[in-house]
């Protein structure tokens, strides 16, 4: 099987696109980390976040925050 010049160009461009998408920052890279204080270290399940982060809680989420229930998908825990 012989490759034409156009085939090689297509493969190179496809690899560049896949590589570029892989290098995009994930939501976890852009969002604030979970604080390393004792209240947040005690959280074991994501639904526990809603004890404080509801409209009537101690630290309500901003209005523009997405209505999601999977907090640790976007907010990484601080290592250490």
Protein Blocks (a to p, Z undefined) as FASTA:
>chain_A
ZZdfklmmmmmmmmmmmmmmmmpccfklmpccddfbfklmmpmbfklmmmmmcfklmbdc
dfklccdfblklmmccdeZZ
